[in-house]
Amino acid sequence: MKTKKKQETNKSLSYIKGIVLIFIITMSLIHVFYNDKYDKLTAHKKTYKPIISERKAIEMDLLTDLQNNKISKTEYISKLLAHKELYAKKIKDYNKEKKELAYEFSFHGRNSFHYWLFIFGLAFSFFCLALRYTYNMIVNSNNKSLTKSFVFESSAWLAVSLFWVFHAVFVNNADLPKPVYAIVMFLVCLLIGFSILYTIKYIVHRKTHTLKSYKNSIIKLISLVADIRANHYFHMAAKAQNDRNKASIEKDVEIVDDKIFSTLEKVADES
């Protein structure tokens, strides 16, 4: 019954693990479910060409009127300047509203939530893959010392992916010049990458050591039980049939006690 329940638990954990893994891998694709264009902004942009066309048409009409002597040169200049001022204001108002709509559709300093989610999803998937690569390489190293090339490569992958995760989550705009910002952020992420690498190494090696320790302890306890049964139990039982063997039995008991407590001490030291 317990075995069946354990199997069901392991199956459920595997199922959850699979879902999480698929979610991580497809993080960079989730953005496709969100609109990358703002309908209000798209509609507003369509009003720009009519403004420019209208401005040109009025300028051509004024020029035609001047050429046909319908208006004087002074009137032409006056109307042209008034016209330019009017349409300069219209274009300014257009740009102002365009900027406001763009800001309304933006998310966390990016053009849109669609774009931010794409960057974050890609960086997050990249970071999880770097973690998985590091973990698998450490497990496969069989407790051997890690090579310098692997330490640098793994830390670099972790650092680059962390850089973009942090950039997507925490940075709206850089206070420092871009080259300085990139160098400082990368160095910080590289330091964090080193920390993650050696934390994984410690956890993996600690787990391996614990499993080996438990295995050795169980073997020692089983050996102790087998030794008592094979080498002491029957001898002591035989001696107990004769009262003259009391001293010998007491000595055997001391030997057994010494074996039990010495073995228990070893097991406790290894745990």
C-alpha positions as CSV (number, residue, x, y, z in Angstrom):
1,M,0.0,0.0,0.0
2,K,2.8,2.4,1.0
3,T,4.7,1.5,-2.2
4,K,1.7,2.2,-4.3
5,K,1.2,5.6,-2.6
6,K,4.8,6.4,-3.0
7,Q,4.7,5.6,-6.7
8,E,1.6,7.8,-7.1
9,T,3.4,10.6,-5.3
10,N,6.5,10.2,-7.5
11,K,4.3,10.2,-10.6
12,S,2.6,13.5,-9.4
13,L,6.0,15.1,-8.8
14,S,7.2,14.0,-12.2
15,Y,4.1,15.5,-13.8
16,I,4.5,18.8,-12.0
17,K,8.2,18.9,-12.9
18,G,7.3,18.3,-16.5
19,I,4.8,21.1,-16.5
20,V,7.3,23.5,-14.9
21,L,10.0,22.5,-17.4
22,I,7.7,23.1,-20.4
23,F,6.6,26.4,-18.9
24,I,10.3,27.5,-18.5
25,I,11.2,26.4,-22.0
26,T,8.2,28.2,-23.6
27,M,8.6,31.4,-21.5
28,S,10.0,33.2,-24.6
29,L,6.8,32.3,-26.6
30,I,4.2,33.5,-24.1
31,H,4.4,37.1,-25.5
32,V,2.6,36.0,-28.7
33,F,-0.7,36.0,-26.8
34,Y,-0.4,39.7,-26.2
35,N,-0.9,42.5,-28.7
36,D,2.3,44.2,-29.9
37,K,0.3,47.1,-31.3
38,Y,-2.0,49.6,-29.6
39,D,-5.2,50.2,-31.6
40,K,-5.5,53.8,-30.4
41,L,-1.9,54.6,-31.3
42,T,-2.3,52.9,-34.7
43,A,-5.5,54.9,-35.4
44,H,-3.7,58.1,-34.3
45,K,-0.8,57.6,-36.6
46,K,-3.2,57.5,-39.5
47,T,-4.1,61.1,-38.9
48,Y,-0.6,62.3,-39.7
49,K,-0.6,62.0,-43.4
50,P,-3.9,63.9,-43.8
51,I,-2.4,66.8,-41.8
52,I,0.6,67.0,-44.1
53,S,-1.5,66.6,-47.2
54,E,-3.9,69.3,-46.1
55,R,-0.9,71.6,-45.3
56,K,0.6,71.1,-48.8
57,A,-2.8,71.6,-50.5
58,I,-3.3,75.0,-48.7
59,E,0.2,76.1,-49.6
60,M,-0.3,75.2,-53.2
61,D,-3.7,77.1,-53.2
62,L,-2.0,80.2,-51.8
63,L,0.8,79.9,-54.4
64,T,-1.8,79.5,-57.2
65,D,-3.7,82.6,-55.9
66,L,-0.5,84.6,-55.9
67,Q,0.4,83.5,-59.4
68,N,-3.1,84.4,-60.6
69,N,-2.9,87.7,-58.9
70,K,-5.8,86.9,-56.7
71,I,-3.8,88.0,-53.7
72,S,-0.9,90.3,-53.3
73,K,2.6,89.2,-52.3
74,T,2.1,90.8,-48.8
75,E,-1.2,88.8,-48.4
76,Y,0.5,85.7,-49.6
77,I,3.4,86.0,-47.0
78,S,1.0,86.9,-44.2
79,K,-1.4,83.9,-45.0
80,L,1.5,81.5,-45.5
81,L,3.1,82.4,-42.1
82,A,-0.3,82.1,-40.4
83,H,-0.8,78.8,-42.2
84,K,2.6,77.4,-41.1
85,E,2.1,78.5,-37.5
86,L,-1.3,76.7,-37.5
87,Y,0.0,73.5,-38.9
88,A,3.1,73.6,-36.7
89,K,0.7,73.6,-33.8
90,K,-1.3,70.7,-35.2
91,I,1.8,68.6,-35.7
92,K,3.0,69.5,-32.2
93,D,-0.4,68.4,-30.8
94,Y,-0.2,65.3,-32.9
95,N,3.3,64.4,-31.6
96,K,2.2,65.1,-28.0
97,E,-0.8,62.8,-28.2
98,K,1.3,60.2,-30.0
99,K,3.9,60.3,-27.1
100,E,1.1,60.0,-24.5
101,L,-0.5,57.0,-26.2
102,A,2.9,55.3,-26.6
103,Y,3.6,55.9,-22.9
104,E,0.1,54.5,-22.1
105,F,0.9,51.3,-24.0
106,S,4.5,51.0,-22.7
107,F,5.4,48.7,-19.8
108,H,8.3,49.1,-17.4
109,G,10.2,51.4,-19.8
110,R,9.7,49.2,-22.8
111,N,7.5,49.8,-25.9
112,S,4.9,47.3,-24.7
113,F,4.2,44.5,-22.4
114,H,4.5,42.2,-25.4
115,Y,8.0,43.3,-26.0
116,W,9.0,43.2,-22.3
117,L,7.6,39.7,-21.9
118,F,9.6,38.6,-24.9
119,I,12.8,39.9,-23.5
120,F,12.1,38.6,-19.9
121,G,10.9,35.2,-21.1
122,L,13.9,34.7,-23.3
123,A,16.3,35.8,-20.6
124,F,14.6,33.7,-17.9
125,S,14.6,30.5,-20.1
126,F,18.3,31.2,-20.9
127,F,19.0,31.5,-17.2
128,C,17.2,28.2,-16.3
129,L,19.0,26.4,-19.1
130,A,22.3,27.7,-17.7
131,L,21.4,26.5,-14.2
132,R,20.5,23.1,-15.6
133,Y,23.7,22.9,-17.6
134,T,25.7,23.8,-14.5
135,Y,23.9,21.3,-12.3
136,N,24.3,18.4,-14.8
137,M,28.0,19.1,-15.3
138,I,28.6,19.1,-11.5
139,V,26.6,15.9,-11.0
140,N,28.5,14.2,-13.9
141,S,31.9,15.3,-12.4
142,N,31.5,12.6,-9.7
143,N,32.9,14.8,-7.0
144,K,36.0,15.6,-8.9
145,S,37.4,19.1,-8.9
146,L,35.9,21.3,-11.5
147,T,38.1,22.6,-14.3
148,K,38.9,26.3,-14.6
149,S,37.4,26.3,-18.1
150,F,34.1,24.9,-16.9
151,V,33.9,27.3,-14.0
152,F,34.5,30.3,-16.3
153,E,32.1,29.0,-19.0
154,S,29.3,28.2,-16.6
155,S,29.7,31.4,-14.6
156,A,29.7,33.4,-17.9
157,W,26.5,31.8,-19.1
158,L,24.8,32.4,-15.7
159,A,26.1,36.0,-15.7
160,V,24.9,36.9,-19.2
161,S,21.4,35.4,-18.6
162,L,21.2,37.1,-15.2
163,F,22.2,40.4,-16.8
164,W,19.2,40.3,-19.1
165,V,16.8,39.1,-16.3
166,F,17.9,41.9,-14.0
167,H,17.8,44.4,-16.9
168,A,14.3,43.4,-17.8
169,V,13.0,43.3,-14.2
170,F,14.8,46.2,-12.4
171,V,16.1,48.6,-15.0
172,N,13.8,51.3,-16.6
173,N,16.7,53.4,-17.9
174,A,20.4,53.4,-17.1
175,D,21.7,56.2,-14.8
176,L,25.3,55.4,-16.0
177,P,26.6,55.7,-19.5
178,K,25.8,52.5,-21.4
179,P,29.3,51.0,-21.6
180,V,29.9,51.7,-17.9
181,Y,26.5,50.3,-17.0
182,A,27.0,47.2,-19.0
183,I,30.5,46.5,-17.5
184,V,29.3,47.1,-13.9
185,M,26.2,45.0,-14.3
186,F,28.1,42.2,-16.0
187,L,30.7,42.1,-13.2
188,V,28.0,42.0,-10.6
189,C,26.2,39.2,-12.4
190,L,29.5,37.3,-12.9
191,L,30.1,37.4,-9.1
192,I,26.5,36.1,-8.6
193,G,27.2,33.4,-11.2
194,F,30.3,32.2,-9.3
195,S,28.2,32.1,-6.1
196,I,25.4,30.1,-7.8
197,L,27.9,27.7,-9.3
198,Y,29.6,26.9,-5.9
199,T,26.3,26.8,-4.1
200,I,25.1,24.1,-6.5
201,K,28.4,22.3,-6.1
202,Y,28.1,22.4,-2.3
203,I,24.5,21.1,-2.4
204,V,25.2,18.3,-4.9
205,H,28.3,17.2,-3.1
206,R,26.6,17.4,0.3
207,K,23.7,15.3,-1.0
208,T,26.1,12.7,-2.5
209,H,28.1,12.6,0.8
210,T,24.9,12.2,2.8
211,L,23.7,9.3,0.7
212,K,27.0,7.5,0.8
213,S,27.2,8.1,4.6
214,Y,23.7,6.6,5.1
215,K,24.6,3.7,2.9
216,N,27.8,3.0,4.8
217,S,26.0,3.3,8.1
218,I,23.3,0.8,7.0
219,I,26.0,-1.6,5.9
220,K,27.9,-1.4,9.2
221,L,24.7,-1.9,11.2
222,I,23.7,-4.9,9.1
223,S,27.2,-6.3,9.4
224,L,27.0,-5.8,13.2
225,V,23.7,-7.7,13.4
226,A,25.1,-10.6,11.2
227,D,28.3,-10.7,13.3
228,I,26.4,-10.9,16.6
229,R,24.1,-13.6,15.2
230,A,26.9,-15.7,13.6
231,N,29.8,-15.3,16.1
232,H,28.2,-14.6,19.5
233,Y,24.6,-15.6,19.8
234,F,25.0,-19.4,19.4
235,H,28.3,-19.5,21.4
236,M,26.7,-17.6,24.3
237,A,23.6,-19.8,24.2
238,A,25.7,-22.9,24.3
239,K,27.8,-21.6,27.2
240,A,24.7,-20.6,29.1
241,Q,23.7,-24.3,29.5
242,N,26.6,-24.7,31.9
243,D,26.8,-22.6,35.1
244,R,30.6,-22.9,35.1
245,N,30.8,-20.7,31.9
246,K,29.4,-17.6,33.6
247,A,32.7,-15.7,33.5
248,S,33.2,-16.6,29.8
249,I,29.6,-15.5,29.0
250,E,30.2,-12.1,30.8
251,K,33.4,-11.6,28.7
252,D,31.4,-12.4,25.5
253,V,28.8,-9.9,26.6
254,E,31.5,-7.2,27.0
255,I,32.9,-8.0,23.5
256,V,29.4,-7.7,22.0
257,D,28.8,-4.4,23.9
258,D,32.1,-3.0,22.7
259,K,31.2,-3.9,19.1
260,I,27.7,-2.4,19.3
261,F,28.8,0.9,20.9
262,S,31.9,1.3,18.7
263,T,29.8,0.7,15.6
264,L,27.1,3.2,16.8
265,E,29.8,5.8,17.4
266,K,31.2,5.4,13.9
267,V,27.7,5.7,12.4
268,A,27.1,8.8,14.5
269,D,30.4,10.4,13.3
270,E,29.5,9.7,9.7
271,S,26.0,11.1,9.8
